[in-house]
């Protein structure tokens, strides 16, 4: 069995534990992981690029400005992002997108910075890693996200940590995007998400941890790590009616094709 965690994070507090966590990932069957670098402040993108450089062949980095930080990002930060993402070792732009759940940045600023990163991904011909989270008040971030992707003409990327329903899945798939599933799909009361997974073709799905967040059952409530992605893969296999080996091989091939790495 070969698995890829298509979206994980390590922050500075994890620095001393990264190697051990990646050793556990390999022991669990992982052959690769995509590590996401995020804007922390001027000139500061966290440790993702350094960690990826220390584990060549196993980690592929991305870089982006999360919607939480959109209001803090200046034009100089956007320019720095473009220069850095142009480097060949950076395989994707993002995560970028809309977060209506926390609204840490005003929505109009979220949309503006998201559009900038959509345009950047197109200019660099690299996939876009999209974050989209709905409001508890029923305002549909998925519709706004789809509209921006359409208007900006982005057709290559992934909706990471997808938690939408079948209608949202259909719209993103029609745009050409893949859907990446996190441990949320293993939780109770996620029937709409599980129906969306049943609907989506397996060759358009990936699995991720979004670690250190959203640990899957049976680790829910604990700090997440890449080795736990096997639990999400098991759930996908169950929902799709295929073996774990098949789910692992197909989602691994999907991730490798999108992000451009070899396994």
C-alpha positions as CSV (number, residue, x, y, z in Angstrom):
1,X,0.0,0.0,0.0
2,X,1.3,3.5,-0.9
3,X,-0.4,6.6,0.5
4,X,0.1,10.3,0.0
5,X,-0.9,13.0,2.6
6,X,-1.9,15.7,0.1
7,X,-2.0,18.5,2.7
8,X,-0.2,18.8,6.1
9,X,1.4,21.5,8.2
10,X,4.3,21.7,10.6
11,X,4.9,24.9,12.6
12,X,8.0,26.0,14.5
13,X,6.8,24.3,17.7
14,X,7.0,21.0,15.8
15,X,10.6,21.5,14.6
16,X,12.1,19.0,17.0
17,X,9.5,16.3,16.2
18,X,9.2,16.5,12.4
19,X,11.7,13.6,11.6
20,X,9.9,11.3,14.1
21,X,6.5,12.2,12.7
22,X,7.7,11.5,9.1
23,X,9.3,8.2,10.2
24,X,5.9,7.2,11.6
25,X,4.3,8.2,8.3
26,X,6.6,6.0,6.3
27,X,5.9,3.1,8.7
28,X,2.2,3.6,8.1
29,X,2.6,3.3,4.3
30,X,3.1,6.9,3.2
31,X,5.4,7.5,0.3
32,X,5.0,11.2,0.0
33,X,3.3,14.3,1.6
34,X,2.5,17.8,0.5
35,X,3.6,20.3,3.1
36,X,1.9,23.7,3.1
37,X,3.8,26.9,3.8
38,X,1.6,29.9,5.0
39,X,2.2,33.6,5.3
40,X,3.1,34.4,8.9
41,X,4.2,38.0,8.5
42,X,6.6,40.1,6.3
43,X,9.2,37.7,4.8
44,X,8.0,34.9,7.1
45,X,6.4,31.8,5.6
46,X,7.0,29.4,8.4
47,X,9.2,26.3,8.2
48,X,7.6,24.4,5.4
49,X,10.3,25.2,2.8
50,X,13.1,24.3,5.2
51,X,11.4,21.1,6.3
52,X,10.8,20.1,2.6
53,X,14.4,20.8,1.7
54,X,15.5,18.6,4.6
55,X,13.4,15.7,3.3
56,X,13.8,15.7,-0.5
57,X,11.9,13.1,-2.4
58,X,9.4,12.7,0.4
59,X,7.9,16.3,0.9
60,X,6.6,18.6,-1.8
61,X,6.0,22.2,-0.6
62,X,3.4,24.7,-1.5
63,X,3.2,28.4,-0.5
64,X,0.3,30.8,-0.1
65,X,-1.6,33.3,1.9
66,X,-4.5,31.8,4.0
67,X,-7.7,33.8,4.1
68,X,-7.2,34.3,7.8
69,X,-4.1,36.4,7.1
70,X,-5.4,38.2,4.0
71,X,-5.9,41.5,5.7
72,X,-2.3,41.5,7.0
73,X,-0.7,40.8,3.6
74,X,0.7,43.9,1.8
75,X,1.5,44.4,-1.9
76,X,5.1,43.6,-1.0
77,X,4.1,40.3,0.6
78,X,2.2,39.4,-2.6
79,X,5.2,40.2,-4.7
80,X,7.4,38.1,-2.4
81,X,4.9,35.3,-2.7
82,X,5.2,35.5,-6.5
83,X,9.0,35.5,-6.5
84,X,9.1,32.5,-4.1
85,X,6.4,30.5,-5.9
86,X,8.3,30.9,-9.1
87,X,11.1,28.7,-7.7
88,X,11.0,25.2,-9.2
89,X,10.8,23.4,-5.8
90,X,7.5,25.1,-5.1
91,X,4.9,22.9,-6.8
92,X,1.7,24.8,-6.1
93,X,0.2,28.1,-4.9
94,X,-1.8,28.1,-1.7
95,X,-3.6,27.4,0.4
96,X,-5.7,30.4,-0.6
97,X,-9.4,31.0,-0.5
98,X,-12.4,32.0,1.6
99,X,-13.2,31.4,5.2
100,X,-16.6,32.6,6.2
101,X,-16.6,30.6,9.4
102,X,-14.1,32.7,11.4
103,X,-14.0,35.9,9.2
104,X,-10.6,36.8,10.6
105,X,-10.2,39.0,7.5
106,X,-13.0,41.0,5.9
107,X,-14.6,39.0,3.1
108,X,-13.9,41.6,0.4
109,X,-10.2,41.4,1.3
110,X,-10.3,37.6,1.4
111,X,-11.7,37.7,-2.1
112,X,-9.1,40.2,-3.4
113,X,-6.2,38.2,-2.1
114,X,-7.7,35.0,-3.3
115,X,-8.1,36.4,-6.8
116,X,-4.4,37.5,-6.7
117,X,-3.4,34.0,-6.0
118,X,-5.6,32.6,-8.6
119,X,-3.9,34.8,-11.1
120,X,-0.5,33.9,-9.8
121,X,-1.2,30.2,-10.2
122,X,-2.2,30.8,-13.8
123,X,0.8,32.9,-14.6
124,X,3.2,30.2,-13.1
125,X,1.2,27.3,-14.5
126,X,1.0,25.7,-11.1
127,X,-2.0,24.1,-9.4
128,X,-4.0,26.1,-6.8
129,X,-4.7,24.7,-3.3
130,X,-8.0,26.1,-2.2
131,X,-9.4,26.6,1.3
132,X,-13.1,27.2,1.6
133,X,-15.1,27.1,4.8
134,X,-18.8,28.0,5.1
135,X,-20.4,30.2,7.7
136,X,-22.7,28.8,10.4
137,X,-25.2,31.5,9.3
138,X,-25.9,29.8,6.0
139,X,-23.9,32.2,3.8
140,X,-22.5,29.9,1.1
141,X,-18.7,30.3,0.7
142,X,-18.8,27.5,-1.9
143,X,-20.8,29.6,-4.3
144,X,-18.5,32.6,-3.9
145,X,-15.5,30.4,-4.3
146,X,-16.8,28.7,-7.4
147,X,-17.6,32.1,-8.9
148,X,-14.1,33.5,-8.3
149,X,-12.5,30.3,-9.8
150,X,-14.7,30.7,-12.8
151,X,-14.1,34.4,-13.3
152,X,-10.3,34.0,-12.8
153,X,-10.2,31.0,-15.2
154,X,-8.5,28.6,-12.9
155,X,-9.1,25.0,-13.9
156,X,-6.3,23.1,-12.2
157,X,-6.1,22.5,-8.4
158,X,-7.6,21.0,-5.4
159,X,-10.3,21.9,-2.9
160,X,-8.5,20.9,0.2
161,X,-10.3,19.6,3.2
162,X,-13.5,19.4,1.2
163,X,-16.5,19.4,3.5
164,X,-19.3,20.3,1.0
165,X,-22.3,18.4,-0.2
166,X,-22.9,16.7,-3.6
167,X,-23.9,19.9,-5.3
168,X,-20.7,21.6,-4.3
169,X,-18.7,18.6,-5.3
170,X,-20.3,18.6,-8.7
171,X,-19.6,22.3,-9.3
172,X,-15.9,21.9,-8.4
173,X,-15.5,18.8,-10.4
174,X,-17.0,20.5,-13.4
175,X,-14.4,23.2,-13.1
176,X,-11.7,20.6,-13.3
177,X,-10.7,20.5,-9.6
178,X,-9.9,17.5,-7.4
179,X,-11.4,17.1,-4.0
180,X,-9.1,16.2,-1.0
181,X,-10.8,14.6,2.0
182,X,-9.6,15.0,5.6
183,X,-10.4,13.2,8.8
184,X,-13.8,15.1,8.9
185,X,-15.2,12.4,6.6
186,X,-14.7,9.9,9.4
187,X,-16.9,11.9,11.9
188,X,-20.5,11.2,12.8
189,X,-23.2,13.4,11.3
190,X,-21.2,14.1,8.1
191,X,-23.7,12.3,5.9
192,X,-23.9,15.0,3.2
193,X,-20.1,14.9,2.9
194,X,-20.1,11.1,2.7
195,X,-22.8,11.3,0.0
196,X,-20.5,13.7,-1.9
197,X,-17.6,11.2,-1.7
198,X,-19.9,8.4,-3.0
199,X,-20.8,10.7,-5.9
200,X,-17.3,11.8,-6.9
201,X,-15.2,9.6,-9.1
202,X,-12.3,8.0,-7.2
203,X,-9.9,9.3,-9.8
204,X,-10.8,12.9,-8.7
205,X,-10.2,12.3,-5.0
206,X,-7.2,12.7,-2.7
207,X,-6.7,12.2,1.0
208,X,-5.1,14.5,3.6
209,X,-4.6,15.1,7.2
210,X,-4.5,18.9,7.4
211,X,-2.4,18.1,10.4
212,X,-2.0,19.1,13.1
213,X,-5.8,19.7,12.9
214,X,-8.8,17.4,12.3
215,X,-7.5,14.1,13.5
216,X,-9.6,11.3,12.1
217,X,-11.5,8.7,14.1
218,X,-10.2,6.9,16.2
219,X,-7.7,9.7,17.0
220,X,-10.2,12.5,17.1
221,X,-9.3,15.1,19.7
222,X,-5.6,14.3,19.5
223,X,-2.9,16.3,17.6
224,X,-3.1,15.1,14.0
225,X,-0.1,13.9,12.0
226,X,0.5,12.5,8.5
227,X,0.6,8.8,9.6
228,X,-3.1,9.1,10.5
229,X,-4.1,9.7,6.8
230,X,-4.6,5.9,6.5
231,X,-7.8,6.2,8.6
232,X,-9.2,8.6,6.1
233,X,-8.2,6.3,3.2
234,X,-10.0,3.5,4.9
235,X,-13.2,5.6,5.1
236,X,-12.9,6.5,1.4
237,X,-12.4,2.9,0.5
238,X,-15.6,2.0,2.5
239,X,-17.7,4.8,0.9
240,X,-16.5,3.9,-2.6
241,X,-16.8,0.2,-2.2
242,X,-13.2,-0.6,-3.1
243,X,-10.3,-2.1,-1.2
244,X,-8.0,0.0,0.8
245,X,-5.1,-0.8,-1.5
246,X,-7.1,0.5,-4.5
247,X,-8.2,3.7,-2.7
248,X,-4.6,4.3,-1.7
249,X,-3.1,3.6,-5.2
250,X,-5.6,5.8,-7.0
251,X,-5.5,8.8,-4.6
252,X,-1.7,8.5,-4.6
253,X,-1.6,8.6,-8.4
254,X,-4.0,11.6,-8.3
255,X,-1.8,13.6,-5.9
256,X,1.4,12.8,-7.9
257,X,-0.2,13.9,-11.1
258,X,-1.6,17.1,-9.8
259,X,1.5,18.2,-7.8
260,X,4.1,16.8,-10.2
261,X,6.1,14.6,-8.0
262,X,7.3,11.0,-8.4
263,X,6.5,8.1,-6.0
